[in-house]
């Protein structure tokens, strides 16, 4: 059974996942978005991971595949989407 904190993390993760999956820019650029069992959201293209979002209970945390440390924190799903578009817009 989920505790309140676990449910909130899952809801926040699902919110971001929906925003990313509905985004036409990411689709046009060939990115796919998946939710893996540990709760993270993976953004990849052609089998190469370009970024990972994790919701830690307070913020969405962006980790680049070239780093093990968070590079950016977003306070809500919309801010996380915008950051994703800026970062992946260069790719």
N, C-alpha and C positions, 0 to 999 in steps of 0.2 A: 504494500500500500504506500502510495506517495504521501509524503508530508507536505505541508503548505509550501515550504521553500522549494522542494523538488517540483511541485506543480507550477509554481511561478517561473522557475527556470525553464521548464518545458514550454509554457505559454509564450515566454519571451523569445525562445528559440524558434518556435513555430511562426511567430509574427515576422521575424527576420527572414526565415526561410520562404515564407509566402511573398514578401516584398521582392526578394532576390529572384525568385522563380518567375514572377510576373513582369520583371523588367525587360523591356524590348531591347535595350542597348546591350545587355549581357547576352541575350539570345542571338542577336545579330552578329556579335563578335565571337559566337561559338562557345561561350562558357556554359558549363552545367553546374548545378548546385545540388548538393546532397547532404542529408542529415545522417551522421553515423551514430551507432549505438551509444557512444560515450557522451553524446549531446552536442558535439561540435558540428559546425556547418562548414563544409569543404567546397571551395570554388575551384574548378579545374577546367582545362581546355585541352583536348587531344591527349588525355592521360597525364597531363602535367599540372600539379597543384600550384595555384597562384596565390592562395590565401586561405586562412582558416579563421572563422569567427567562433568565439566561445562566450557564452553568457555566464558570468561568475556570481550572479545574484544581485549585482549592483550595476555593472557596465557590460557592454559588449566589448570584447577584447580581440583585436586583430593580430594574428601572428603570421608573418611571412614564412614561406617554406625555407628560406635561407637563414632563419633565426629561430631560436627557441624561446626568446623573450618577446613579450607583447610590444608592438610598435605603435599602437594607437588604441585609445579607449573612446567608445561612443556611449553617450548616456541613454540613447534610445535607438529603436530599429531604423527609423528614418535617417538619423545621423550615420548609422552604420552603412546603410545603403548608399548614401551620398559619398562617403569615404571610399567605398568599394568602387563606385563609378569613376571617381577621380584617379584612384590607383590603377585600376584595370583599363581605364581609358587610354593609358600610355602604351598598353601592350598591343 
